[in-house]
Amino acid sequence: MKKLSLIIVLALLITVFIPAQATAWASPVITVFPDSIDFGPVTVGSSSPEHVVTIRNDGGANLSIYDINLTGTYTVHFKITEDNASNTVLPPGASATVSVQFSPLLSGHKTAYLRIKHNNPGQNPFYVKLCGMGISPNETDLSIAKTDNPDPVYAGHDLTYTITIANNGNNAGDVYVFDMYPTDAFSIKSTTPSQGTVSQVLPQWVLDILDQELGITTLPPGYSYIMWDVGSLADGASAELIVVATVNAAIELPGGSPIINRAAVVSGCEEAYWSNNIVEIYTSVDEAPESVPTTLTLEPESATNELPEEQDHTLTLTVKDQFGQGMVETVNLSSVNGTLAISQITTNSDGIATFTISSSVEMSDTITATSTTVPTLSDTATKTWVMSTEPTTEPTTEPTTEPTTEPTTETTTEPTTSRSIMSPTSPSPTTTSTTAQVKKKYFTVDFLGNITSVEASADGRPLEDLVAYSPDKNHVLEIGAGTRATDSDGNEVTYITIRIADMLKLPVNTVLAGDAFNITPSGTVFDNPISLSIGFKVENLPDNFISIGMSYYSPEEGWKHLNSVRNQVAGGERLTSTMSHFTVFGILVEIPEEEIIIPPDGQEPPPLQVAASFVLSHLTITASESKTWNNLVFISRYGEDAEIALNVTNIGGQAGEYQVFLLLNGDRVDTKTADLAAGEMKHIVFNVTDKEPGIYTVQIGELSGEFESRLWINWWLMIGFAAAFILLVLLAVYLVRLRSRSWRKYLPK
């Protein structure tokens, strides 16, 4: 009896009074690699090679894989070819695989997700991003880029354009590049194609096509053209044309406007994307300072020659200025042994002059050439020659190295102005096995209240291309994966805000097309170029406008032109330009002087009102908490619901509307609209419900926070109560039996 009573007491102590927190139950941890797959370009109607996705259990308990399927907008273009993981249980350390394939039915960029449902509450379901590019069997994807060097260029000096075309689609035939430039801006000096031929006159068949297909019977006056007949361009191939032009020394550009040069590439094949087939580039022109001779050379510098009797020897003199251009210069000549017949010579417009020295006897001489403008600028050449014993019927003249009449222009690599930004190569993030949930970092752009976020690396680089649109989809900012943004102090920047800029002083004869945009943090720089596209409608531009281009505002220098590409888009057009820092950007339109409306003398223009501008502040997150029995808790539920609140204030001078977007783990889950008068503040509240266990990152504009949803079950307490109940039942049975035995001794035998 005593022994049984001791066992019962110890069991109750163990099962009821040991805290549940003393023991941690093991849980599964899912690891999936790779977590994204880019299949690249695949011809429509064919299939890519299979890619294998591996699912591994890095936890301490069994991982149950319930279901694996495709989800997203373009699932019809992807397929699961083999599934060895659905409806399986993976013990700790075990793994299973799924094979996927890209089979595009239509051309264009396609994206879908592989969704994996399992029993790990922290990352359920798990998504693997799938993307690929469908290419039509008959489509090419030609692109064109153009650079100018130097920029700015001096009037009267050489300007070098480098045109590069590439084919990212199927083989292209009958490829042509057309270049259009102002006739009075410069004259073409040379054209050097890597393949094909170049003409400066449009052939009749081109004029016929313009007439018959487009109804263009007269080309715009004041422009000249270059046609580059490239021929064929294979898939993945590229070609280059170098054009050297001499800028008109008497060029007159109104209001400091740049030289505008446009080029387009076409072919006889179907084109996949037209947005990257046209390029427009702007080159500023400065008045050239007076040329000063800085280089004087005599060639050859020294040689020993065997010459026939009475044969003279030729030397070449070259003079260049501080810009590397040949220049007209008078040079003094002298010799040690008197073999020169002249004492002074003048170079031509290319900076070149030739002269001879007598070789009637065997001898040597040293020739000195000195600039008359810069007496310290000189060069010498030493010549030694002997007479040949048998004169030849055709005298042999020593070959000399003649400088080319075209100064060599070093080609530099400039940022391209093509429409799409190529994502820099960056390693794919590796999934780390850990039982702890790591807080995700996001790279976010707030474009007039439209929030776009992508997951970022630990140092703030977006892990995929970020394409951020304005609410009306007319404007877009694009940042490539792996691009790092830093402020003026070198700190990482992961939140970018774009707002309509206050009115800034414009150049003479210029108006703004639409709004200018202030991108902050101001002064932010990038280690890779990013692109901004600003939309406009031609019908909203002034009549008889001269030119249109994207510009940025510098507090020190005012508005500065950017090289940009003009694209046709739904509902209008866009100008796209690359940039490497943040300030105010806009589209400037040059108009004739008579269209500028100047207020009468003494009359001030109407005051400008500061546009509405919004500030977010005081983000609070209140998570719910529920318990079964407060004094003796069996189940605790925390964070299943949450209230998320913040303040929105209009600090501008006009009333405005602001859309507040709530993002949970990067996904937009709710939107509220705040109509605010100037100076007004409103308190905005979001309610989220029924959240599965896990960590949730909250982001609203530039504000962020997080909350955790968790379910806690006191298994030890429940087991303890069950064990205690069973023990009490056993005790009751024992006592009943014991009592029945004690009564038996009183019964008659």
Secondary structure, 3 states (H helix, E strand, C coil): CHHHHHHHHHHHHHHHHCCHHHCCCCCCCEEEECCEEEEEEEECCCCCCCEEEEEEECCCCCEEEEEEEEECCCHHHEEEEEECCCCEEECCCCEEEEEEEECCCCCEEEEEEEEEEECCHHHCCEEEEEEEEEECCCEECEEEEEEEECCCEECCCEEEEEEEEEECCCCEEEEEEEEEEECCCEEEEEEEECCCEEECCCCHHHHHHHHHHHCCCCCCCCEEEEEEEEEEECCCCEEEEEEEEEECCCCCCHHHCCEEEEEEEECCCEECCCCCCEEEEEECEECCCCCCEEEEEEECCEEEEEECCCCCEEEEEEEEECCCCECCCEEEEEECCCCECCCEEECCCCCEEEEEECCCCCEEEEEEEEECCCCCCEEEEEEEEEECCCCCCCCCCCCCCCCCCCCCCCCCCCCCCCCCCCCCCCCCCCCCCCCCCCCCEEEEEEECCEEEEEEECCCCCECCCEEEECCCCCCEEEECCCCCEECCCCCECCEEEEEECCCCCCCCCEEECCCCEEEECCCCEEEEEEEEEEEECHHHCCCCCCEEEEEEEECCCEEEECCEEEEEECCEEEEEEEEEECCEEEEEEECCHHHCCCCCCCCCCCCCCCCCCEEEEEEEEEEEEEECCCCCCCEEEEEEEEEEEEEEEECCCCCEEEEEEEEECCEEEEEEEEEECCCCEEEEEEEECCCCCEEEEEEECCEEEEEEEEEEECHHHHHHHHHHHHHHHHHHHHHHHHHHHHHHCCCCC
